[in-house]
């Protein structure tokens, strides 16, 4: 069962993603309307920043739930799997 804090955080994350989707659509319109490149680039930077915040929220949720559950379980294999998932994720991000 999802607790109230998690549900609230999930709703905020989905709302943020919806705003980002709107920003992306706005950038597409800016390009269609031949807006000044710096204005477009400024909006793209804002989108990247907003996505980074969402990524951080999801990472925190993963640590608070999936990783914490693996640690609490005492199952060393499950702990290794969760740790390996994070290492793989960060390794992909560097490429």
Jmol script that loads the backbone (N, CA, C; Angstrom):
load data "model"
ATOM      1  N   UNK A   1       0.845  -1.189   0.000  1.00  0.00           N
ATOM      2  CA  UNK A   1       0.000   0.000   0.000  1.00  0.00           C
ATOM      3  C   UNK A   1       0.887   1.248   0.000  1.00  0.00           C
ATOM      4  N   UNK A   2       0.504   2.248  -0.753  1.00  0.00           N
ATOM      5  CA  UNK A   2       1.261   3.483  -0.867  1.00  0.00           C
ATOM      6  C   UNK A   2       0.836   4.432   0.244  1.00  0.00           C
ATOM      7  N   UNK A   3       1.832   4.967   0.983  1.00  0.00           N
ATOM      8  CA  UNK A   3       1.473   5.902   2.044  1.00  0.00           C
ATOM      9  C   UNK A   3       1.149   7.280   1.463  1.00  0.00           C
ATOM     10  N   UNK A   4       0.566   8.139   2.293  1.00  0.00           N
ATOM     11  CA  UNK A   4       0.103   9.453   1.831  1.00  0.00           C
ATOM     12  C   UNK A   4       1.248  10.320   1.328  1.00  0.00           C
ATOM     13  N   UNK A   5       2.397  10.259   1.991  1.00  0.00           N
ATOM     14  CA  UNK A   5       3.547  11.062   1.571  1.00  0.00           C
ATOM     15  C   UNK A   5       4.006  10.648   0.182  1.00  0.00           C
ATOM     16  N   UNK A   6       4.077   9.338  -0.056  1.00  0.00           N
ATOM     17  CA  UNK A   6       4.487   8.842  -1.363  1.00  0.00           C
ATOM     18  C   UNK A   6       3.494   9.250  -2.430  1.00  0.00           C
ATOM     19  N   UNK A   7       2.206   9.141  -2.127  1.00  0.00           N
ATOM     20  CA  UNK A   7       1.173   9.523  -3.083  1.00  0.00           C
ATOM     21  C   UNK A   7       1.265  11.007  -3.420  1.00  0.00           C
ATOM     22  N   UNK A   8       1.516  11.841  -2.424  1.00  0.00           N
ATOM     23  CA  UNK A   8       1.657  13.276  -2.640  1.00  0.00           C
ATOM     24  C   UNK A   8       2.887  13.573  -3.496  1.00  0.00           C
ATOM     25  N   UNK A   9       3.985  12.897  -3.189  1.00  0.00           N
ATOM     26  CA  UNK A   9       5.212  13.076  -3.963  1.00  0.00           C
ATOM     27  C   UNK A   9       5.015  12.620  -5.400  1.00  0.00           C
ATOM     28  N   UNK A  10       4.343  11.484  -5.574  1.00  0.00           N
ATOM     29  CA  UNK A  10       4.073  10.986  -6.927  1.00  0.00           C
ATOM     30  C   UNK A  10       3.242  11.987  -7.714  1.00  0.00           C
ATOM     31  N   UNK A  11       2.221  12.547  -7.076  1.00  0.00           N
ATOM     32  CA  UNK A  11       1.367  13.529  -7.747  1.00  0.00           C
ATOM     33  C   UNK A  11       2.189  14.752  -8.152  1.00  0.00           C
ATOM     34  N   UNK A  12       3.057  15.206  -7.267  1.00  0.00           N
ATOM     35  CA  UNK A  12       3.906  16.360  -7.574  1.00  0.00           C
ATOM     36  C   UNK A  12       4.855  16.035  -8.726  1.00  0.00           C
ATOM     37  N   UNK A  13       5.382  14.822  -8.748  1.00  0.00           N
ATOM     38  CA  UNK A  13       6.288  14.419  -9.824  1.00  0.00           C
ATOM     39  C   UNK A  13       5.550  14.372 -11.154  1.00  0.00           C
ATOM     40  N   UNK A  14       4.354  13.800 -11.169  1.00  0.00           N
ATOM     41  CA  UNK A  14       3.558  13.748 -12.399  1.00  0.00           C
ATOM     42  C   UNK A  14       3.202  15.163 -12.851  1.00  0.00           C
ATOM     43  N   UNK A  15       2.838  16.024 -11.917  1.00  0.00           N
ATOM     44  CA  UNK A  15       2.534  17.422 -12.275  1.00  0.00           C
ATOM     45  C   UNK A  15       3.750  18.095 -12.898  1.00  0.00           C
ATOM     46  N   UNK A  16       4.919  17.855 -12.321  1.00  0.00           N
ATOM     47  CA  UNK A  16       6.146  18.442 -12.859  1.00  0.00           C
ATOM     48  C   UNK A  16       6.410  17.922 -14.272  1.00  0.00           C
ATOM     49  N   UNK A  17       6.208  16.621 -14.478  1.00  0.00           N
ATOM     50  CA  UNK A  17       6.397  16.045 -15.814  1.00  0.00           C
ATOM     51  C   UNK A  17       5.409  16.630 -16.822  1.00  0.00           C
ATOM     52  N   UNK A  18       4.191  16.877 -16.393  1.00  0.00           N
ATOM     53  CA  UNK A  18       3.211  17.507 -17.285  1.00  0.00           C
ATOM     54  C   UNK A  18       3.631  18.923 -17.660  1.00  0.00           C
ATOM     55  N   UNK A  19       4.201  19.657 -16.695  1.00  0.00           N
ATOM     56  CA  UNK A  19       4.704  21.005 -16.999  1.00  0.00           C
ATOM     57  C   UNK A  19       5.866  20.928 -17.984  1.00  0.00           C
ATOM     58  N   UNK A  20       6.734  19.940 -17.796  1.00  0.00           N
ATOM     59  CA  UNK A  20       7.870  19.762 -18.705  1.00  0.00           C
ATOM     60  C   UNK A  20       7.359  19.457 -20.112  1.00  0.00           C
ATOM     61  N   UNK A  21       6.353  18.600 -20.207  1.00  0.00           N
ATOM     62  CA  UNK A  21       5.776  18.285 -21.517  1.00  0.00           C
ATOM     63  C   UNK A  21       5.257  19.561 -22.179  1.00  0.00           C
ATOM     64  N   UNK A  22       4.624  20.415 -21.399  1.00  0.00           N
ATOM     65  CA  UNK A  22       4.152  21.702 -21.928  1.00  0.00           C
ATOM     66  C   UNK A  22       5.302  22.579 -22.388  1.00  0.00           C
ATOM     67  N   UNK A  23       6.397  22.567 -21.617  1.00  0.00           N
ATOM     68  CA  UNK A  23       7.570  23.347 -22.014  1.00  0.00           C
ATOM     69  C   UNK A  23       8.142  22.835 -23.335  1.00  0.00           C
ATOM     70  N   UNK A  24       8.203  21.526 -23.493  1.00  0.00           N
ATOM     71  CA  UNK A  24       8.736  20.943 -24.725  1.00  0.00           C
ATOM     72  C   UNK A  24       7.857  21.352 -25.909  1.00  0.00           C
ATOM     73  N   UNK A  25       6.550  21.298 -25.725  1.00  0.00           N
ATOM     74  CA  UNK A  25       5.642  21.719 -26.787  1.00  0.00           C
ATOM     75  C   UNK A  25       5.846  23.202 -27.105  1.00  0.00           C
ATOM     76  N   UNK A  26       6.077  23.981 -26.072  1.00  0.00           N
ATOM     77  CA  UNK A  26       6.339  25.406 -26.274  1.00  0.00           C
ATOM     78  C   UNK A  26       7.614  25.647 -27.076  1.00  0.00           C
ATOM     79  N   UNK A  27       8.635  24.868 -26.804  1.00  0.00           N
ATOM     80  CA  UNK A  27       9.893  25.002 -27.549  1.00  0.00           C
ATOM     81  C   UNK A  27       9.663  24.630 -29.012  1.00  0.00           C
ATOM     82  N   UNK A  28       8.880  23.593 -29.256  1.00  0.00           N
ATOM     83  CA  UNK A  28       8.579  23.217 -30.642  1.00  0.00           C
ATOM     84  C   UNK A  28       7.897  24.379 -31.364  1.00  0.00           C
ATOM     85  N   UNK A  29       6.956  25.036 -30.685  1.00  0.00           N
ATOM     86  CA  UNK A  29       6.294  26.199 -31.288  1.00  0.00           C
ATOM     87  C   UNK A  29       7.282  27.342 -31.520  1.00  0.00           C
ATOM     88  N   UNK A  30       8.189  27.523 -30.571  1.00  0.00           N
ATOM     89  CA  UNK A  30       9.203  28.572 -30.726  1.00  0.00           C
ATOM     90  C   UNK A  30      10.034  28.321 -31.983  1.00  0.00           C
ATOM     91  N   UNK A  31      10.421  27.080 -32.196  1.00  0.00           N
ATOM     92  CA  UNK A  31      11.231  26.754 -33.369  1.00  0.00           C
ATOM     93  C   UNK A  31      10.399  26.939 -34.643  1.00  0.00           C
ATOM     94  N   UNK A  32       9.146  26.496 -34.610  1.00  0.00           N
ATOM     95  CA  UNK A  32       8.268  26.690 -35.772  1.00  0.00           C
ATOM     96  C   UNK A  32       8.098  28.168 -36.099  1.00  0.00           C
ATOM     97  N   UNK A  33       8.078  28.993 -35.074  1.00  0.00           N
ATOM     98  CA  UNK A  33       7.890  30.435 -35.256  1.00  0.00           C
ATOM     99  C   UNK A  33       9.200  31.184 -35.444  1.00  0.00           C
ATOM    100  N   UNK A  34      10.288  30.429 -35.605  1.00  0.00           N
ATOM    101  CA  UNK A  34      11.610  31.001 -35.873  1.00  0.00           C
ATOM    102  C   UNK A  34      12.035  32.013 -34.803  1.00  0.00           C
ATOM    103  N   UNK A  35      11.821  31.621 -33.530  1.00  0.00           N
ATOM    104  CA  UNK A  35      12.234  32.484 -32.426  1.00  0.00           C
ATOM    105  C   UNK A  35      13.743  32.521 -32.325  1.00  0.00           C
ATOM    106  N   UNK A  36      14.239  33.544 -31.689  1.00  0.00           N
ATOM    107  CA  UNK A  36      15.668  33.755 -31.518  1.00  0.00           C
ATOM    108  C   UNK A  36      16.298  32.550 -30.809  1.00  0.00           C
ATOM    109  N   UNK A  37      17.400  32.091 -31.342  1.00  0.00           N
ATOM    110  CA  UNK A  37      18.046  30.858 -30.866  1.00  0.00           C
ATOM    111  C   UNK A  37      18.333  30.884 -29.362  1.00  0.00           C
ATOM    112  N   UNK A  38      18.781  32.006 -28.845  1.00  0.00           N
ATOM    113  CA  UNK A  38      19.110  32.084 -27.420  1.00  0.00           C
ATOM    114  C   UNK A  38      17.862  31.881 -26.566  1.00  0.00           C
ATOM    115  N   UNK A  39      16.725  32.382 -27.023  1.00  0.00           N
ATOM    116  CA  UNK A  39      15.474  32.155 -26.292  1.00  0.00           C
ATOM    117  C   UNK A  39      15.138  30.663 -26.262  1.00  0.00           C
ATOM    118  N   UNK A  40      15.324  29.991 -27.399  1.00  0.00           N
ATOM    119  CA  UNK A  40      15.066  28.550 -27.469  1.00  0.00           C
ATOM    120  C   UNK A  40      16.043  27.807 -26.558  1.00  0.00           C
ATOM    121  N   UNK A  41      17.304  28.146 -26.632  1.00  0.00           N
ATOM    122  CA  UNK A  41      18.313  27.487 -25.803  1.00  0.00           C
ATOM    123  C   UNK A  41      18.050  27.708 -24.320  1.00  0.00           C
ATOM    124  N   UNK A  42      17.594  28.891 -23.954  1.00  0.00           N
ATOM    125  CA  UNK A  42      17.261  29.185 -22.560  1.00  0.00           C
ATOM    126  C   UNK A  42      16.143  28.264 -22.086  1.00  0.00           C
ATOM    127  N   UNK A  43      15.136  28.077 -22.916  1.00  0.00           N
ATOM    128  CA  UNK A  43      14.035  27.185 -22.555  1.00  0.00           C
ATOM    129  C   UNK A  43      14.504  25.736 -22.474  1.00  0.00           C
ATOM    130  N   UNK A  44      15.396  25.335 -23.375  1.00  0.00           N
ATOM    131  CA  UNK A  44      15.932  23.971 -23.326  1.00  0.00           C
ATOM    132  C   UNK A  44      16.721  23.742 -22.041  1.00  0.00           C
ATOM    133  N   UNK A  45      17.467  24.734 -21.597  1.00  0.00           N
ATOM    134  CA  UNK A  45      18.189  24.618 -20.329  1.00  0.00           C
ATOM    135  C   UNK A  45      17.217  24.460 -19.163  1.00  0.00           C
ATOM    136  N   UNK A  46      16.115  25.201 -19.206  1.00  0.00           N
ATOM    137  CA  UNK A  46      15.105  25.099 -18.148  1.00  0.00           C
ATOM    138  C   UNK A  46      14.487  23.698 -18.123  1.00  0.00           C
ATOM    139  N   UNK A  47      14.255  23.133 -19.303  1.00  0.00           N
ATOM    140  CA  UNK A  47      13.697  21.781 -19.391  1.00  0.00           C
ATOM    141  C   UNK A  47      14.682  20.774 -18.817  1.00  0.00           C
ATOM    142  N   UNK A  48      15.945  20.903 -19.173  1.00  0.00           N
ATOM    143  CA  UNK A  48      16.959  19.988 -18.645  1.00  0.00           C
ATOM    144  C   UNK A  48      17.036  20.072 -17.124  1.00  0.00           C
ATOM    145  N   UNK A  49      16.953  21.265 -16.593  1.00  0.00           N
ATOM    146  CA  UNK A  49      16.992  21.449 -15.139  1.00  0.00           C
ATOM    147  C   UNK A  49      15.777  20.808 -14.480  1.00  0.00           C
ATOM    148  N   UNK A  50      14.616  21.002 -15.072  1.00  0.00           N
ATOM    149  CA  UNK A  50      13.393  20.416 -14.517  1.00  0.00           C
ATOM    150  C   UNK A  50      13.457  18.890 -14.565  1.00  0.00           C
ATOM    151  N   UNK A  51      13.978  18.333 -15.652  1.00  0.00           N
ATOM    152  CA  UNK A  51      14.124  16.876 -15.751  1.00  0.00           C
ATOM    153  C   UNK A  51      15.112  16.350 -14.711  1.00  0.00           C
ATOM    154  N   UNK A  52      16.167  17.095 -14.463  1.00  0.00           N
ATOM    155  CA  UNK A  52      17.145  16.689 -13.446  1.00  0.00           C
ATOM    156  C   UNK A  52      16.486  16.626 -12.071  1.00  0.00           C
ATOM    157  N   UNK A  53      15.589  17.561 -11.788  1.00  0.00           N
ATOM    158  CA  UNK A  53      14.880  17.552 -10.502  1.00  0.00           C
ATOM    159  C   UNK A  53      13.969  16.338 -10.395  1.00  0.00           C
ATOM    160  N   UNK A  54      13.294  15.993 -11.488  1.00  0.00           N
ATOM    161  CA  UNK A  54      12.444  14.804 -11.491  1.00  0.00           C
ATOM    162  C   UNK A  54      13.303  13.561 -11.276  1.00  0.00           C
ATOM    163  N   UNK A  55      14.438  13.512 -11.961  1.00  0.00           N
ATOM    164  CA  UNK A  55      15.341  12.371 -11.804  1.00  0.00           C
ATOM    165  C   UNK A  55      15.762  12.216 -10.343  1.00  0.00           C
ATOM    166  N   UNK A  56      16.080  13.317  -9.699  1.00  0.00           N
ATOM    167  CA  UNK A  56      16.474  13.277  -8.290  1.00  0.00           C
ATOM    168  C   UNK A  56      15.324  12.765  -7.424  1.00  0.00           C
ATOM    169  N   UNK A  57      14.109  13.220  -7.689  1.00  0.00           N
ATOM    170  CA  UNK A  57      12.956  12.759  -6.912  1.00  0.00           C
ATOM    171  C   UNK A  57      12.763  11.251  -7.069  1.00  0.00           C
ATOM    172  N   UNK A  58      12.866  10.762  -8.292  1.00  0.00           N
ATOM    173  CA  UNK A  58      12.671   9.330  -8.531  1.00  0.00           C
ATOM    174  C   UNK A  58      13.801   8.524  -7.892  1.00  0.00           C
ATOM    175  N   UNK A  59      15.017   9.045  -7.967  1.00  0.00           N
ATOM    176  CA  UNK A  59      16.149   8.370  -7.335  1.00  0.00           C
ATOM    177  C   UNK A  59      15.957   8.293  -5.819  1.00  0.00           C
ATOM    178  N   UNK A  60      15.498   9.377  -5.220  1.00  0.00           N
ATOM    179  CA  UNK A  60      15.237   9.381  -3.775  1.00  0.00           C
ATOM    180  C   UNK A  60      14.151   8.370  -3.420  1.00  0.00           C
ATOM    181  N   UNK A  61      13.116   8.305  -4.246  1.00  0.00           N
ATOM    182  CA  UNK A  61      12.043   7.339  -3.981  1.00  0.00           C
ATOM    183  C   UNK A  61      12.594   5.915  -4.065  1.00  0.00           C
ATOM    184  N   UNK A  62      13.424   5.674  -5.064  1.00  0.00           N
ATOM    185  CA  UNK A  62      14.017   4.346  -5.211  1.00  0.00           C
ATOM    186  C   UNK A  62      14.847   3.999  -3.976  1.00  0.00           C
ATOM    187  N   UNK A  63      15.642   4.942  -3.519  1.00  0.00           N
ATOM    188  CA  UNK A  63      16.470   4.699  -2.330  1.00  0.00           C
ATOM    189  C   UNK A  63      15.605   4.476  -1.098  1.00  0.00           C
ATOM    190  N   UNK A  64      14.551   5.268  -0.961  1.00  0.00           N
ATOM    191  CA  UNK A  64      13.682   5.168   0.219  1.00  0.00           C
ATOM    192  C   UNK A  64      12.817   3.919   0.220  1.00  0.00           C
ATOM    193  N   UNK A  65      12.546   3.361  -0.948  1.00  0.00           N
ATOM    194  CA  UNK A  65      11.663   2.196  -0.988  1.00  0.00           C
ATOM    195  C   UNK A  65      12.419   0.933  -1.391  1.00  0.00           C
ATOM    196  N   UNK A  66      12.819   0.855  -2.637  1.00  0.00           N
ATOM    197  CA  UNK A  66      13.417  -0.386  -3.158  1.00  0.00           C
ATOM    198  C   UNK A  66      14.736  -0.735  -2.469  1.00  0.00           C
ATOM    199  N   UNK A  67      15.624   0.226  -2.374  1.00  0.00           N
ATOM    200  CA  UNK A  67      16.926  -0.039  -1.759  1.00  0.00           C
ATOM    201  C   UNK A  67      16.761  -0.281  -0.257  1.00  0.00           C
ATOM    202  N   UNK A  68      15.952   0.523   0.385  1.00  0.00           N
ATOM    203  CA  UNK A  68      15.721   0.348   1.822  1.00  0.00           C
ATOM    204  C   UNK A  68      15.096  -1.017   2.111  1.00  0.00           C
ATOM    205  N   UNK A  69      14.176  -1.464   1.262  1.00  0.00           N
ATOM    206  CA  UNK A  69      13.559  -2.786   1.442  1.00  0.00           C
ATOM    207  C   UNK A  69      14.591  -3.895   1.291  1.00  0.00           C
ATOM    208  N   UNK A  70      15.481  -3.738   0.317  1.00  0.00           N
ATOM    209  CA  UNK A  70      16.531  -4.743   0.114  1.00  0.00           C
ATOM    210  C   UNK A  70      17.444  -4.817   1.331  1.00  0.00           C
ATOM    211  N   UNK A  71      17.781  -3.674   1.893  1.00  0.00           N
ATOM    212  CA  UNK A  71      18.643  -3.641   3.078  1.00  0.00           C
ATOM    213  C   UNK A  71      17.915  -4.272   4.263  1.00  0.00           C
ATOM    214  N   UNK A  72      16.656  -3.881   4.451  1.00  0.00           N
ATOM    215  CA  UNK A  72      15.882  -4.395   5.586  1.00  0.00           C
ATOM    216  C   UNK A  72      15.637  -5.900   5.474  1.00  0.00           C
ATOM    217  N   UNK A  73      15.594  -6.414   4.254  1.00  0.00           N
ATOM    218  CA  UNK A  73      15.323  -7.843   4.066  1.00  0.00           C
ATOM    219  C   UNK A  73      16.462  -8.715   4.580  1.00  0.00           C
ATOM    220  N   UNK A  74      17.668  -8.144   4.606  1.00  0.00           N
ATOM    221  CA  UNK A  74      18.831  -8.926   5.003  1.00  0.00           C
ATOM    222  C   UNK A  74      19.317  -9.869   3.921  1.00  0.00           C
ATOM    223  N   UNK A  75      18.643  -9.852   2.768  1.00  0.00           N
ATOM    224  CA  UNK A  75      19.000 -10.717   1.640  1.00  0.00           C
ATOM    225  C   UNK A  75      20.169 -10.080   0.883  1.00  0.00           C
ATOM    226  N   UNK A  76      21.348 -10.645   1.057  1.00  0.00           N
ATOM    227  CA  UNK A  76      22.547 -10.065   0.446  1.00  0.00           C
ATOM    228  C   UNK A  76      22.469 -10.032  -1.077  1.00  0.00           C
ATOM    229  N   UNK A  77      21.872 -11.036  -1.681  1.00  0.00           N
ATOM    230  CA  UNK A  77      21.753 -11.067  -3.145  1.00  0.00           C
ATOM    231  C   UNK A  77      20.850  -9.927  -3.629  1.00  0.00           C
ATOM    232  N   UNK A  78      19.746  -9.726  -2.958  1.00  0.00           N
ATOM    233  CA  UNK A  78      18.838  -8.625  -3.316  1.00  0.00           C
ATOM    234  C   UNK A  78      19.553  -7.275  -3.143  1.00  0.00           C
ATOM    235  N   UNK A  79      20.332  -7.147  -2.082  1.00  0.00           N
ATOM    236  CA  UNK A  79      21.089  -5.914  -1.856  1.00  0.00           C
ATOM    237  C   UNK A  79      22.086  -5.682  -2.986  1.00  0.00           C
ATOM    238  N   UNK A  80      22.784  -6.747  -3.395  1.00  0.00           N
ATOM    239  CA  UNK A  80      23.747  -6.632  -4.499  1.00  0.00           C
ATOM    240  C   UNK A  80      23.054  -6.222  -5.793  1.00  0.00           C
ATOM    241  N   UNK A  81      21.886  -6.808  -6.038  1.00  0.00           N
ATOM    242  CA  UNK A  81      21.134  -6.483  -7.259  1.00  0.00           C
ATOM    243  C   UNK A  81      20.758  -5.004  -7.269  1.00  0.00           C
ATOM    244  N   UNK A  82      20.226  -4.508  -6.173  1.00  0.00           N
ATOM    245  CA  UNK A  82      19.809  -3.096  -6.110  1.00  0.00           C
ATOM    246  C   UNK A  82      21.009  -2.172  -6.268  1.00  0.00           C
ATOM    247  N   UNK A  83      22.121  -2.521  -5.649  1.00  0.00           N
ATOM    248  CA  UNK A  83      23.324  -1.706  -5.781  1.00  0.00           C
ATOM    249  C   UNK A  83      23.832  -1.750  -7.218  1.00  0.00           C
ATOM    250  N   UNK A  84      23.838  -2.930  -7.823  1.00  0.00           N
ATOM    251  CA  UNK A  84      24.305  -3.075  -9.208  1.00  0.00           C
ATOM    252  C   UNK A  84      23.424  -2.274 -10.170  1.00  0.00           C
ATOM    253  N   UNK A  85      22.119  -2.242  -9.909  1.00  0.00           N
ATOM    254  CA  UNK A  85      21.220  -1.446 -10.749  1.00  0.00           C
ATOM    255  C   UNK A  85      21.621   0.028 -10.736  1.00  0.00           C
ATOM    256  N   UNK A  86      21.919   0.540  -9.550  1.00  0.00           N
ATOM    257  CA  UNK A  86      22.320   1.945  -9.443  1.00  0.00           C
ATOM    258  C   UNK A  86      23.658   2.202 -10.131  1.00  0.00           C
ATOM    259  N   UNK A  87      24.612   1.309  -9.930  1.00  0.00           N
ATOM    260  CA  UNK A  87      25.920   1.463 -10.579  1.00  0.00           C
ATOM    261  C   UNK A  87      25.746   1.460 -12.091  1.00  0.00           C
ATOM    262  N   UNK A  88      24.946   0.522 -12.612  1.00  0.00           N
ATOM    263  CA  UNK A  88      24.710   0.453 -14.056  1.00  0.00           C
ATOM    264  C   UNK A  88      24.057   1.727 -14.577  1.00  0.00           C
ATOM    265  N   UNK A  89      23.099   2.234 -13.833  1.00  0.00           N
ATOM    266  CA  UNK A  89      22.415   3.456 -14.237  1.00  0.00           C
ATOM    267  C   UNK A  89      23.378   4.622 -14.349  1.00  0.00           C
ATOM    268  N   UNK A  90      24.218   4.793 -13.324  1.00  0.00           N
ATOM    269  CA  UNK A  90      25.160   5.905 -13.349  1.00  0.00           C
ATOM    270  C   UNK A  90      26.250   5.696 -14.400  1.00  0.00           C
ATOM    271  N   UNK A  91      26.601   4.472 -14.658  1.00  0.00           N
ATOM    272  CA  UNK A  91      27.584   4.182 -15.699  1.00  0.00           C
ATOM    273  C   UNK A  91      27.018   4.573 -17.072  1.00  0.00           C
ATOM    274  N   UNK A  92      25.758   4.263 -17.328  1.00  0.00           N
ATOM    275  CA  UNK A  92      25.114   4.647 -18.595  1.00  0.00           C
ATOM    276  C   UNK A  92      25.054   6.163 -18.735  1.00  0.00           C
ATOM    277  N   UNK A  93      24.846   6.853 -17.642  1.00  0.00           N
ATOM    278  CA  UNK A  93      24.736   8.306 -17.684  1.00  0.00           C
ATOM    279  C   UNK A  93      26.044   8.971 -18.083  1.00  0.00           C
ATOM    280  N   UNK A  94      27.154   8.308 -17.825  1.00  0.00           N
ATOM    281  CA  UNK A  94      28.473   8.871 -18.157  1.00  0.00           C
ATOM    282  C   UNK A  94      28.815   8.712 -19.626  1.00  0.00           C
ATOM    283  N   UNK A  95      28.137   7.831 -20.313  1.00  0.00           N
ATOM    284  CA  UNK A  95      28.458   7.543 -21.720  1.00  0.00           C
ATOM    285  C   UNK A  95      27.921   8.590 -22.642  1.00  0.00           C
TER     286      UNK A  95
END
end "model"
wireframe off; spacefill off
backbone 0.3
color backbone group
